[in-house]
């Protein structure tokens, strides 16, 4: 596993900002960016599951679909996806099928499922599996311990809100 550098941290911090935007809009706090090999940001996305009413509309899945349409196979393979939270199995599979490159995530599935259990949130209807169990040859970096508390706080705020919402892990 590669370690994160300052550029990775910069992109992950932006993902957390996007996750906070999702939370402010009433959605679960997930955000991500797609970065080209030259370092340019190709796409930013945030969660819209609650506002769209579609529980499959995870931002990671949307990003994979966008990349499959707009980028060449080589551009996809050389790109990096930065995300506030590790992909769920559905999104990991989309990432693999689209041929996207490295994933860097701030917090992992194991962390999130632990936090949600502590908050009394019902388990996801889909088994939470690490990305590598879905796409074994993918280069994956994460979690990043120094960002965990920020992401945890966003999830706590979401689940402490007056209405219970759909869970995304």
HUQUIKA-V26871 format. One line per field, one symbol per residue. ss: DSSP state (@ for helix, = for strand, . for the rest). psi: psi as a letter, one per 40 degrees, with the letter a starting at -180 (. if undefined). Layout:
# HUQUIKA-V26871
ss = ???
psi = ???
This chain:
# HUQUIKA-V26871
ss = .....@@@@@@@@@@@@@@@@@@@......=====.....======..@@@@......@@@@@@@@@@@@..@@@@@@.======...@@@@@@@@@@....=====.@@@@@@@@@@............@@@@.....==...@@@@@@@@@@@@@@@@.........
psi = hiiiadddddddddddddddddddeeiighiiihhideeihdiiiiifddddeheefidddddddddddeiidddddeihhhidiiiidddddddddefiaihhidiiddddddddddefhiiiehhhiiddddgdeihhhiigdeedddddddddddeeidhhihie.
